[in-house]
Each structure stands twice: as structure tokens, then as C-alpha cells.
Amino acid sequence: MINLLDLLAVASHHLQALGITSEGYLYEPTPIERIEAFEREFSLTLPQDFVVLYSMESDGCTFHWEAGDVQGGLCLPELDELRLQRQRWCTDQLDCEGYQGITVDDTVYPERFPWVPLIEEGNGDLVCLDAGTGRIAIWCHDEFKFVTLGSSIGTFLENWSKVCFQSPKGLYWPRGVDAHGVDWHSDEFDDCFRIT
């Protein structure tokens, strides 16, 4: 089980030791019934670790810090915002007229059907949850490709927390990816923010 509060606290403590102030907030967990309604609305089955995170820990969070030209943060949207992002995904990326009641057979791009956008990057790319496999990947909008960042939301968040949720230096996730996901030891992440 993901302990988001602990991950944020450890990152915040590390930053504080470096003289960097961070700000963060966890939302109240969302009732399981709301998650089930989300699944029904979009004909998806969300991975168990995602369901546990949102129903038992937090219905999203915000966490942010800056140190000169290096910054980091985590913004997991509340379920209501995820709902809006998924609606946009259905109409913009799946080329559907609407979003309600669509199935994989209704889409022009069936391989994109199970994706739920989690984090909107400033460059237009989207960090997504693949509801089919549970993996976390980034949708590179200008290249029309997915790049796996982690095998699950728990693994991704735990590993990202070990670099204090800093953004890759080039602000382009695929540059720091190897065959297994993000190479958290790459030079895309500043060493002083590594938690050992």
C-alpha cells in the first residue's frame, strides 16, 4: 500500500535539511462509491493500488518546492478533476463524439482507451494511469507515443519521492527512461535532492 503522507513527509524533511521550503496538502479520501461510479461511467476497472490510494489515503494532493532553477512537485488531481480530464481524453485523444457509454470498440484508437490522465505537464504531455495494466506512462502528445515511467502508481510515486518529486532537468520525461521505466539515477535528476 502506498503511504503518500510518509512519502511527502520524507521528501519535505530532506528539502528542509537543505534549507528549502516545501508546501503540500492532502485531500480527504474519497468514498469508494464515487470511485465505483467513475469506473462505471468510463467502462474501466481501476488498479487496486489506485483505488486504495484515493479511497483510503487521499483524494489527490498538492506538493511543491523550488530551489533556484530546480523545482519539484506532485499534483494528483481530485477524482472530480480526473473525471474531467478523462472526458477530455475521450473526446480529444479517442476521437469520440462524447464519453458516456463508449467502449473500446467505439474508439478510433483502441490502444488509448484505458488511459486516465493524471498529471498535465506544462508542455502538453500527460502522465497517465493505464487502467488496463496498472502502469504509469507519459503520453508524448507531439510524438503520439506512450513511454512507460513505472510499473504501477505505487512504484512510480515511491521512486519519484526518492528524488523529492523533482521534474526532469529537460522537462521531458522520456529522456530519462530506460527499458524498465524512469532511470532515477540519471543526470536528469539533481544529486543533492536524492534521498538515500
BALOBA-1460 file (C-alpha; in Angstrom, 3 decimals):
// residues 196
<rec num="1" residu="m" x="0.000" y="0.000" z="0.000"/>
<rec num="2" residu="i" x="1.201" y="3.495" z="-0.847"/>
<rec num="3" residu="n" x="1.714" y="5.751" z="2.152"/>
<rec num="4" residu="l" x="1.545" y="9.100" z="0.398"/>
<rec num="5" residu="l" x="1.745" y="11.098" z="3.615"/>
<rec num="6" residu="d" x="5.028" y="9.395" z="4.520"/>
<rec num="7" residu="l" x="6.469" y="9.886" z="1.026"/>
<rec num="8" residu="l" x="5.693" y="13.610" z="1.125"/>
<rec num="9" residu="a" x="6.950" y="13.955" z="4.708"/>
<rec num="10" residu="v" x="10.310" y="12.315" z="3.928"/>
<rec num="11" residu="a" x="10.779" y="14.494" z="0.836"/>
<rec num="12" residu="s" x="9.797" y="17.609" z="2.792"/>
<rec num="13" residu="h" x="12.215" y="16.731" z="5.611"/>
<rec num="14" residu="h" x="15.073" y="16.213" z="3.124"/>
<rec num="15" residu="l" x="14.323" y="19.554" z="1.475"/>
<rec num="16" residu="q" x="14.106" y="21.283" z="4.849"/>
<rec num="17" residu="a" x="17.580" y="19.949" z="5.711"/>
<rec num="18" residu="l" x="18.785" y="21.678" z="2.527"/>
<rec num="19" residu="g" x="17.111" y="24.934" z="3.591"/>
<rec num="20" residu="i" x="14.296" y="24.596" z="1.052"/>
<rec num="21" residu="t" x="10.681" y="25.202" z="1.978"/>
<rec num="22" residu="s" x="8.020" y="22.949" z="0.513"/>
<rec num="23" residu="e" x="4.268" y="23.278" z="0.626"/>
<rec num="24" residu="g" x="1.814" y="20.443" z="0.432"/>
<rec num="25" residu="y" x="-1.723" y="19.358" z="1.093"/>
<rec num="26" residu="l" x="-3.529" y="16.011" z="1.091"/>
<rec num="27" residu="y" x="-7.254" y="15.987" z="0.369"/>
<rec num="28" residu="e" x="-9.683" y="13.840" z="2.331"/>
<rec num="29" residu="p" x="-10.069" y="10.303" z="0.938"/>
<rec num="30" residu="t" x="-12.966" y="9.825" z="-1.445"/>
<rec num="31" residu="p" x="-15.721" y="7.294" z="-0.741"/>
<rec num="32" residu="i" x="-15.310" y="4.010" z="-2.598"/>
<rec num="33" residu="e" x="-18.775" y="4.517" z="-4.109"/>
<rec num="34" residu="r" x="-17.509" y="7.556" z="-6.023"/>
<rec num="35" residu="i" x="-14.608" y="5.538" z="-7.434"/>
<rec num="36" residu="e" x="-17.005" y="2.775" z="-8.480"/>
<rec num="37" residu="a" x="-19.209" y="5.388" z="-10.186"/>
<rec num="38" residu="f" x="-16.125" y="6.680" z="-12.050"/>
<rec num="39" residu="e" x="-15.362" y="3.140" z="-13.222"/>
<rec num="40" residu="r" x="-18.939" y="2.616" z="-14.424"/>
<rec num="41" residu="e" x="-19.059" y="5.978" z="-16.174"/>
<rec num="42" residu="f" x="-15.926" y="5.248" z="-18.200"/>
<rec num="43" residu="s" x="-16.225" y="1.446" z="-18.536"/>
<rec num="44" residu="l" x="-12.906" y="0.988" z="-16.715"/>
<rec num="45" residu="t" x="-11.616" y="-1.090" z="-13.841"/>
<rec num="46" residu="l" x="-9.029" y="0.955" z="-11.960"/>
<rec num="47" residu="p" x="-5.971" y="-0.814" z="-10.491"/>
<rec num="48" residu="q" x="-6.327" y="-1.776" z="-6.831"/>
<rec num="49" residu="d" x="-3.395" y="0.370" z="-5.649"/>
<rec num="50" residu="f" x="-5.014" y="3.425" z="-7.243"/>
<rec num="51" residu="v" x="-8.371" y="2.615" z="-5.614"/>
<rec num="52" residu="v" x="-6.706" y="2.199" z="-2.207"/>
<rec num="53" residu="l" x="-4.718" y="5.431" z="-2.623"/>
<rec num="54" residu="y" x="-7.802" y="7.515" z="-3.434"/>
<rec num="55" residu="s" x="-10.264" y="5.805" z="-1.077"/>
<rec num="56" residu="m" x="-8.061" y="5.265" z="1.977"/>
<rec num="57" residu="e" x="-5.291" y="7.867" z="1.788"/>
<rec num="58" residu="s" x="-6.169" y="10.948" z="-0.195"/>
<rec num="59" residu="d" x="-8.427" y="12.163" z="-2.984"/>
<rec num="60" residu="g" x="-5.412" y="13.789" z="-4.594"/>
<rec num="61" residu="c" x="-2.693" y="16.062" z="-3.257"/>
<rec num="62" residu="t" x="-0.517" y="19.060" z="-3.989"/>
<rec num="63" residu="f" x="3.163" y="19.367" z="-3.093"/>
<rec num="64" residu="h" x="5.614" y="21.937" z="-4.455"/>
<rec num="65" residu="w" x="9.095" y="23.351" z="-3.912"/>
<rec num="66" residu="e" x="11.643" y="25.485" z="-5.777"/>
<rec num="67" residu="a" x="15.382" y="25.966" z="-5.385"/>
<rec num="68" residu="g" x="16.804" y="28.329" z="-7.973"/>
<rec num="69" residu="d" x="16.207" y="26.824" z="-11.395"/>
<rec num="70" residu="v" x="15.347" y="23.388" z="-9.966"/>
<rec num="71" residu="q" x="11.802" y="22.629" z="-8.939"/>
<rec num="72" residu="g" x="9.706" y="19.699" z="-7.960"/>
<rec num="73" residu="g" x="6.237" y="18.803" z="-7.003"/>
<rec num="74" residu="l" x="3.382" y="16.397" z="-7.182"/>
<rec num="75" residu="c" x="-0.151" y="17.344" z="-8.071"/>
<rec num="76" residu="l" x="-2.544" y="14.419" z="-8.103"/>
<rec num="77" residu="p" x="-5.964" y="15.768" z="-9.044"/>
<rec num="78" residu="e" x="-9.072" y="15.087" z="-7.037"/>
<rec num="79" residu="l" x="-11.368" y="12.436" z="-8.537"/>
<rec num="80" residu="d" x="-13.726" y="15.121" z="-9.903"/>
<rec num="81" residu="e" x="-10.837" y="16.684" z="-11.827"/>
<rec num="82" residu="l" x="-9.715" y="13.251" z="-13.054"/>
<rec num="83" residu="r" x="-13.248" y="12.783" z="-14.352"/>
<rec num="84" residu="l" x="-12.973" y="15.990" z="-16.405"/>
<rec num="85" residu="q" x="-9.519" y="15.023" z="-17.672"/>
<rec num="86" residu="r" x="-10.831" y="11.591" z="-18.717"/>
<rec num="87" residu="q" x="-13.765" y="13.247" z="-20.537"/>
<rec num="88" residu="r" x="-11.301" y="15.443" z="-22.466"/>
<rec num="89" residu="w" x="-9.166" y="12.365" z="-23.190"/>
<rec num="90" residu="c" x="-12.171" y="10.555" z="-24.671"/>
<rec num="91" residu="t" x="-13.106" y="13.417" z="-26.960"/>
<rec num="92" residu="d" x="-9.596" y="14.690" z="-27.818"/>
<rec num="93" residu="q" x="-7.499" y="11.507" z="-27.983"/>
<rec num="94" residu="l" x="-10.034" y="8.757" z="-28.627"/>
<rec num="95" residu="d" x="-11.868" y="10.812" z="-31.259"/>
<rec num="96" residu="c" x="-15.276" y="10.061" z="-29.764"/>
<rec num="97" residu="e" x="-18.227" y="12.405" z="-30.044"/>
<rec num="98" residu="g" x="-18.886" y="12.030" z="-26.330"/>
<rec num="99" residu="y" x="-17.601" y="9.979" z="-23.481"/>
<rec num="100" residu="q" x="-20.577" y="8.316" z="-21.821"/>
<rec num="101" residu="g" x="-21.108" y="4.687" z="-22.598"/>
<rec num="102" residu="i" x="-18.230" y="4.393" z="-25.052"/>
<rec num="103" residu="t" x="-16.387" y="1.109" z="-25.278"/>
<rec num="104" residu="v" x="-13.044" y="0.217" z="-26.760"/>
<rec num="105" residu="d" x="-14.860" y="-0.756" z="-29.981"/>
<rec num="106" residu="d" x="-16.209" y="2.789" z="-30.334"/>
<rec num="107" residu="t" x="-12.796" y="4.419" z="-30.448"/>
<rec num="108" residu="v" x="-10.546" y="5.208" z="-33.366"/>
<rec num="109" residu="y" x="-7.527" y="4.445" z="-31.141"/>
<rec num="110" residu="p" x="-8.407" y="1.377" z="-29.020"/>
<rec num="111" residu="e" x="-4.898" y="1.163" z="-27.510"/>
<rec num="112" residu="r" x="-5.536" y="4.532" z="-25.838"/>
<rec num="113" residu="f" x="-8.898" y="3.535" z="-24.369"/>
<rec num="114" residu="p" x="-7.787" y="2.504" z="-20.839"/>
<rec num="115" residu="w" x="-5.715" y="5.633" z="-20.198"/>
<rec num="116" residu="v" x="-6.634" y="8.091" z="-17.435"/>
<rec num="117" residu="p" x="-4.638" y="11.355" z="-17.486"/>
<rec num="118" residu="l" x="-3.237" y="12.073" z="-14.009"/>
<rec num="119" residu="i" x="-0.782" y="14.932" z="-14.419"/>
<rec num="120" residu="e" x="-0.809" y="17.556" z="-17.134"/>
<rec num="121" residu="e" x="2.735" y="18.646" z="-17.941"/>
<rec num="122" residu="g" x="3.401" y="22.226" z="-18.997"/>
<rec num="123" residu="n" x="4.488" y="21.115" z="-22.477"/>
<rec num="124" residu="g" x="1.166" y="19.395" z="-23.250"/>
<rec num="125" residu="d" x="2.306" y="15.874" z="-22.365"/>
<rec num="126" residu="l" x="0.204" y="13.843" z="-19.931"/>
<rec num="127" residu="v" x="1.324" y="11.437" z="-17.222"/>
<rec num="128" residu="c" x="-1.342" y="8.737" z="-17.379"/>
<rec num="129" residu="l" x="-2.549" y="5.702" z="-15.496"/>
<rec num="130" residu="d" x="-3.105" y="2.692" z="-17.746"/>
<rec num="131" residu="a" x="-6.190" y="1.177" z="-16.143"/>
<rec num="132" residu="g" x="-5.640" y="-1.984" z="-18.166"/>
<rec num="133" residu="t" x="-2.153" y="-2.818" z="-16.874"/>
<rec num="134" residu="g" x="-1.756" y="-0.500" z="-13.886"/>
<rec num="135" residu="r" x="1.408" y="1.052" z="-15.300"/>
<rec num="136" residu="i" x="2.160" y="4.766" z="-15.314"/>
<rec num="137" residu="a" x="3.224" y="6.207" z="-18.647"/>
<rec num="138" residu="i" x="3.596" y="9.548" z="-20.292"/>
<rec num="139" residu="w" x="1.657" y="10.444" z="-23.416"/>
<rec num="140" residu="c" x="4.038" y="12.447" z="-25.602"/>
<rec num="141" residu="h" x="1.445" y="14.450" z="-27.497"/>
<rec num="142" residu="d" x="3.671" y="15.707" z="-30.296"/>
<rec num="143" residu="e" x="5.150" y="12.259" z="-30.975"/>
<rec num="144" residu="f" x="1.902" y="10.310" z="-30.446"/>
<rec num="145" residu="k" x="3.573" y="7.721" z="-28.251"/>
<rec num="146" residu="f" x="3.423" y="6.360" z="-24.725"/>
<rec num="147" residu="v" x="6.572" y="5.877" z="-22.664"/>
<rec num="148" residu="t" x="6.379" y="3.756" z="-19.518"/>
<rec num="149" residu="l" x="7.501" y="5.601" z="-16.378"/>
<rec num="150" residu="g" x="6.716" y="2.924" z="-13.786"/>
<rec num="151" residu="s" x="5.014" y="-0.440" z="-13.372"/>
<rec num="152" residu="s" x="2.334" y="0.949" z="-11.016"/>
<rec num="153" residu="i" x="1.267" y="4.171" z="-9.353"/>
<rec num="154" residu="g" x="2.775" y="2.967" z="-6.074"/>
<rec num="155" residu="t" x="6.152" y="2.130" z="-7.591"/>
<rec num="156" residu="f" x="6.231" y="5.362" z="-9.569"/>
<rec num="157" residu="l" x="5.366" y="7.596" z="-6.593"/>
<rec num="158" residu="e" x="7.742" y="5.782" z="-4.240"/>
<rec num="159" residu="n" x="10.656" y="6.096" z="-6.676"/>
<rec num="160" residu="w" x="9.827" y="9.688" z="-7.594"/>
<rec num="161" residu="s" x="9.730" y="10.621" z="-3.913"/>
<rec num="162" residu="k" x="13.380" y="9.493" z="-3.629"/>
<rec num="163" residu="v" x="14.342" y="12.491" z="-5.787"/>
<rec num="164" residu="c" x="11.932" y="14.793" z="-3.910"/>
<rec num="165" residu="f" x="9.445" y="14.735" z="-6.800"/>
<rec num="166" residu="q" x="11.776" y="16.909" z="-8.878"/>
<rec num="167" residu="s" x="10.996" y="17.457" z="-12.527"/>
<rec num="168" residu="p" x="13.472" y="16.070" z="-15.069"/>
<rec num="169" residu="k" x="16.028" y="18.731" z="-15.997"/>
<rec num="170" residu="g" x="14.931" y="18.829" z="-19.609"/>
<rec num="171" residu="l" x="11.264" y="18.778" z="-18.555"/>
<rec num="172" residu="y" x="10.928" y="15.830" z="-20.933"/>
<rec num="173" residu="w" x="10.381" y="12.536" z="-19.122"/>
<rec num="174" residu="p" x="11.391" y="10.172" z="-21.971"/>
<rec num="175" residu="r" x="14.961" y="11.491" z="-21.887"/>
<rec num="176" residu="g" x="15.484" y="9.802" z="-18.502"/>
<rec num="177" residu="v" x="13.765" y="6.497" z="-19.280"/>
<rec num="178" residu="d" x="15.319" y="3.069" z="-19.755"/>
<rec num="179" residu="a" x="13.726" y="-0.314" z="-20.534"/>
<rec num="180" residu="h" x="12.250" y="-0.534" z="-17.006"/>
<rec num="181" residu="g" x="10.829" y="2.971" z="-16.698"/>
<rec num="182" residu="v" x="12.427" y="6.112" z="-15.309"/>
<rec num="183" residu="d" x="16.144" y="5.811" z="-14.567"/>
<rec num="184" residu="w" x="16.054" y="7.650" z="-11.258"/>
<rec num="185" residu="h" x="19.876" y="7.671" z="-11.161"/>
<rec num="186" residu="s" x="20.201" y="9.511" z="-14.480"/>
<rec num="187" residu="d" x="21.603" y="13.025" z="-14.654"/>
<rec num="188" residu="e" x="18.058" y="14.282" z="-15.327"/>
<rec num="189" residu="f" x="17.727" y="14.475" z="-11.528"/>
<rec num="190" residu="d" x="19.995" y="16.615" z="-9.339"/>
<rec num="191" residu="d" x="22.004" y="14.529" z="-6.861"/>
<rec num="192" residu="c" x="21.510" y="16.828" z="-3.879"/>
<rec num="193" residu="f" x="17.785" y="16.036" z="-3.914"/>
<rec num="194" residu="r" x="18.312" y="12.264" z="-3.813"/>
<rec num="195" residu="i" x="17.138" y="10.560" z="-0.653"/>
<rec num="196" residu="t" x="19.298" y="7.593" z="0.271"/>
